[in-house]
Amino acid sequence: MTWPAATCPAAAGQVFPAVDRNIALGEYVVPIITALGHPVCPPDRAPVLIRCRIRKIRHTLGYAPRRTFEHTLGELIQLAGISGAARPGI
């Protein structure tokens, strides 16, 4: 993913969350934070809904996911759980 973004002039100054579907940020960040063993502390205000959309990365970089969202999230949660267990209290 880094190479296409670094070599595509249209990508200059852009941010591309590489998520393979349109999804709310919390739908994948919260499970990873939880797996790391950290609490998720919502703010004392109405939450801001941030969505990651795949259209921009597909259109600009020609991105096509190799795995499903569920597969990738499962792997990230597993890695986060291993990392969180290895570093308690961090």
C-alpha positions as CSV (number, residue, x, y, z in Angstrom):
1,M,0.0,0.0,0.0
2,T,2.9,2.4,0.7
3,W,4.4,2.0,-2.8
4,P,1.2,3.0,-4.7
5,A,0.6,6.0,-2.5
6,A,4.3,7.1,-2.8
7,T,4.4,6.8,-6.5
8,C,1.0,8.2,-7.5
9,P,1.0,11.9,-8.1
10,A,-2.7,12.1,-7.3
11,A,-2.0,10.7,-3.8
12,A,0.2,13.6,-2.7
13,G,-1.0,15.0,0.5
14,Q,-3.9,12.5,0.8
15,V,-4.7,10.1,3.6
16,F,-6.0,6.6,2.7
17,P,-7.3,4.5,5.5
18,A,-7.0,1.1,3.9
19,V,-10.2,-0.5,5.0
20,D,-12.0,-2.7,2.5
21,R,-15.5,-1.4,3.0
22,N,-17.3,1.7,4.1
23,I,-17.3,1.5,7.9
24,A,-17.4,3.6,11.0
25,L,-14.0,4.0,12.6
26,G,-15.1,2.6,15.9
27,E,-16.2,-0.7,14.3
28,Y,-12.6,-1.7,13.8
29,V,-10.6,0.6,16.3
30,V,-12.6,-0.4,19.4
31,P,-12.0,-4.2,19.0
32,I,-8.3,-3.6,18.5
33,I,-8.0,-1.3,21.6
34,T,-10.0,-3.8,23.6
35,A,-7.7,-6.6,22.5
36,L,-4.7,-4.6,23.6
37,G,-6.2,-4.5,27.1
38,H,-7.0,-0.8,27.1
39,P,-10.3,0.7,28.1
40,V,-12.3,2.5,25.6
41,C,-13.3,5.8,27.2
42,P,-16.0,7.7,25.2
43,P,-15.9,11.5,25.6
44,D,-18.4,13.4,27.8
45,R,-20.1,14.7,24.7
46,A,-21.9,13.3,21.7
47,P,-19.5,11.2,19.8
48,V,-18.3,12.2,16.4
49,L,-19.0,9.5,13.8
50,I,-16.0,9.1,11.5
51,R,-16.4,6.8,8.5
52,C,-13.7,5.3,6.4
53,R,-14.8,5.1,2.8
54,I,-13.1,2.8,0.2
55,R,-14.1,4.8,-2.9
56,K,-11.2,7.3,-2.7
57,I,-8.5,4.6,-2.3
58,R,-10.0,2.5,-5.1
59,H,-10.4,5.4,-7.5
60,T,-7.0,7.1,-6.8
61,L,-4.7,4.1,-6.3
62,G,-6.6,1.2,-7.8
63,Y,-6.8,-0.5,-4.5
64,A,-8.5,-3.9,-4.4
65,P,-8.5,-5.8,-1.0
66,R,-6.9,-9.2,-1.0
67,R,-8.8,-10.4,2.1
68,T,-12.1,-9.7,3.6
69,F,-12.6,-7.1,6.3
70,E,-13.5,-9.7,8.9
71,H,-10.4,-11.8,8.1
72,T,-8.1,-8.8,8.5
73,L,-9.8,-7.5,11.6
74,G,-9.5,-11.0,13.2
75,E,-5.8,-11.0,12.5
76,L,-5.3,-7.5,13.9
77,I,-7.3,-8.4,17.0
78,Q,-5.1,-11.6,17.5
79,L,-1.9,-9.6,17.0
80,A,-3.1,-6.9,19.4
81,G,-4.1,-9.5,22.0
82,I,-0.6,-11.0,21.8
83,S,1.0,-7.6,22.0
84,G,-1.2,-6.5,24.9
85,A,-0.5,-9.7,26.8
86,A,3.2,-9.2,26.3
87,R,3.2,-5.7,27.6
88,P,0.8,-5.5,30.6
89,G,0.1,-2.1,32.0
90,I,1.2,-0.2,28.9
